[in-house]
Amino acid sequence: MTTPVLEATGLVKLFGMVVGLSGVDLQLYPGEVLAVIGDNGAGKSTLIKCLSGAMVPDQGVISVDGKEVQFKRPQDARAAGIETVYQTLAVAPALDIASNLFLAREVRRKGPLGSVLRMLDTGAMKKQASDYINRLGISTLQNINQAVETLSGGQRQAVAVARAGAFGSKVVILDEPTAALGVRETGQVLNLVRDLREQGLGVILISHNMPNVFEVADRIHIQRLGGSAGVITPKSHTMEQAVAIMTGAKKLEPAPA
C-alpha cells in the first residue's frame, strides 16, 4: 500500500466558539490530484492553512511521507516540500518572470561575489527558470525577461503555479487557481495541474468550479460544516451528487465492507 505523501488525521481548529475544523482526515498520494470542495464556511481555507503552515491546528496530526511533522509557519511546510499558491498569487508585478520564480530563493554568485557582496546570479536564475517553464510546456510565457505586470491573469497564474511546482518537491496546493480566468486560460492552468501530477507531485486543488474538478481530479474530498462529508471520485459520483453531498441534501453512503 502506497504511503500518503501528505496526511492529516483528526484536525481540529477552533476560533473561540466557532468550529473551523472538527476532526478532519485527509490523505494525498504521490502523483494524485485531490480536489477539496465545499460551501462557504465548510472549512476549506482553514484546512489548507493548517496543511501549509499558515495556521497551527488545536488538535490532530499532520504527516509527510508517513512521518509526523509540526508546522509552526509556512516556511516549515516549504522546507518539508509543500508549496501553496493562494488566490492572491503573491507575485511581484514589477519584477520579471525569472525573478518571480526565484522570489525569496534567489541564487547568489559563486565565491566572494555571492558570499561577501551578496550579488545575484541572474544568468543562472533566468536559465533555470526558462528550462523549467519549457519542461512544464507553458507556451504562453515566451519571454523570461517580461515584467509580470504586463502579463494576463492566466499568465500570472502560470508563473505562480510554475514557481510552486519548481520548489514543491512533494506537494503543491492550489487555492481556486481558475477563479478569475477565461475558458482558454483555465484550460492552460488545468494542463499545468496535469503536468505537476505527471511529475509525481501530489496536488491539492481547492475549487468551486465543478466541471474543472471533475475534469482533472483523481479523488474529491468534500468539506461540510467544518468536517469531512466523505471522499468520492469522478467515476463513482456525478457533479449533481457531489453538490448534494456538499450541501447536505444527500449523505455519502458508506463503502461496503
N, C-alpha and C positions, 0 to 999 in steps of 0.2 A: 504494500500500500504506500503510495506517494505521501511524503510528509508535506503538510501545507507550508508554503513559503512565508505566509503571514496568517496567524490565527489569534482570534480573540475569544475568550471564554468568560462568561458571566460579567460583562462590563456594566457597571453602574455609574451614573453621573447625576448628581443632584444639584439643583440651583435653588437653594432654600427649600421651599415646599414644592417646587416644580421638579418633576422627574424628567430628566433629559434622556437617560438610558436606564432600562430596568432589566438587567441581566441578559445582555445581548451576546450571542455567539456568532462567530463568522469565521469561515475558512476560505483562504485563497490559495490556489495551487499554481506552480510554475507553468508558464505558457497558457494561462487561462484569463479570459475576460469575465470578471464577475461584476454584473450591474447591481447597483443599490438603488432601489426605488422606494417611494413613499410620499404621502401627502405632506403638505407644510406642517411642521411641528411633529413629524414622525420620529425625529432623532437622527436623520441622515447626516446633517452637518456636525452634530455632536459626536457621532460615531467616527466620522472621518478625522475630526480634530484629535480625538483620542489616539487613533491609529497613526497619525502623522506627528504626534508630539506637541501639537498646539494646545492641547488640554491634557490634564492628568486625571484618569478615572478614579472615582472614590473606591471602587471595588473591581475585582476581576483581574485577569491575567492576559497579557499580550505576549505572543511567542513569534520568533522569526526562525525559520528552519528548525522548529522543534525546541528551541532554547528560549526560556523566559527572558524578556527584556523589560526595562523600565525607561520610558521616555519622559524626561522632565521638560524637554524643549524640542523644537523642530530639528535642531542640529543633531540631537541624539538619533532621531529617526533617519536623518540623511546619512549619518555615519553607519547605520545598520543597512543602508541600501534602499531606503524608501524615499521617493521623491513625490511631491504633491504639486499639482497645478490647480490653483484656485480660480474662481470666476474672475477675480480682479486681475489675474495674469501676472502681476508684479514684474513687468518688463520696464526697462528704462528707455523711453521713447527717443531720447536724443542720441543714444548710442547705436552703433551698427549691430548687425545680426551676430557677428562673431563675438563682439564684446558682451552681448546679452547672453549668449550661450555660456560664457565663462564668468558671468557676474558672480562675484564673491568667491570665485575659484580661479582667479587669474594665474596664468603661467608666467613665472619670472625667468629672466635670462640666467643662463648658467654662469657660475663663477661670481666674482665680486660685484659685477654689474647688477646681478639679481639679489645677492645676499646682502650687500652693503648699500648700494644705491637704489635697490628695490625697483629696478627697471623691468618693464613687462616685455615678454617675448611675443609681440603682436603677430609676427610672421607665423610662429608655431600655432598660435591660437586660431588664426584665420585658416591655416591648412587643416588643422584638426576639425574645425567647425565645418569647413567645406566637405571634407571626407565623410563626416558623419551625416550631414544633410543629404549628400548623394547616396549614401548607403541606405538611408531611410526612403529614398525615392521621392523627396519633396521637390517636385519640379517647379513649384511656384516661387521658390526662393533662389533666384538665379545669381544675384549679386550679393556676396557675403559682406560687402562694404556698405550696403544700403542701410540708412537710418531706419530704425523700427517705426518711427512716427510717420514715415511715408508708406507704410505697408497697410494692406486692407485688414479687416478684422480676422479673416481666416488665416492670412499670412502671419499675423501676430500670434494667433493661437498655435500655429505650426511651430513658431520659434519657441514658445513656452513648452510645448509637448516635446519638441526635439531636445531641449535642454534637460527636461526630466528624464527622457529616455537615455540621454548620453551619460548621466550621472547616477541614475537609479539602477543599481546593479541587480536588484531583486524585484522591486515593486514600484509601479507608477500609479498614483491616484489622480484621477481626472474629475474635477468638480464642474459639471454642466459645460463640457467643452464646446458644445454646438449651440448654446443658448441664443446667441445673437447673430448667427450666421445664416447665409442664404443656402439654397439647395446644393449648389456646386461646391461651395467651401465646406459645407457639412460633410459631403462625400469625401473630400480630401482628408478631413480630420479623422473620419471613420477608417479610412485606409491607413492612416498613421497608427491608429489603435491596433489594427490587424498586424501591422509591421512589428509593433512592440511585442505582441503575442508571439509572432513567429521567431523573434529573437530569444524567446524563452522567459520573458518577463511576466510576472503576474500583474494584471491590470485591473484596478477597481474603477468602474465608470459610474458616476452619480449622474442621473439624468431624469428629466420629466418627459423626455421625448420617447414614447413607447416604440414607434417604428425604428428609431435608432437602436434602442435597447435590444429589440428582437432581431435586428439585423446583425449585430456583432457579438452579443453576449453568449457565453457558454452556459452560465447559470445566472439566475436572478434572485438576489436577496431582497426580501420585502420587509420594510420597516413600517410599523404601525404603532402609534401612541407610545413611543419610546422603547418598544420591544420588537422582537423579530416575529413576523407573522408566518415565516417559513421561507423555503428556498425552492424555486421552480426552474424549469428550463424552457426555452422557446419551443422545444419539441413536445413537452408534456402539457403545456397550457397555452391558451390564446391570449392576445392582448386584452380582450374583454375580461377574461377570467383573472388576469393579473391585476387589472384595475379593481375588480370586485373584491379581491383579497385585500388589496391595498386600502380600500375604503371601508372594509368591514362588512360589505354586503354578502360576502361569501367567506367561509373558513376553509383553509387548506386541509384537505383530507390527509391523515397520516399515512405514510407509506406502509404497505402490507409487510408483516413480519416475515 
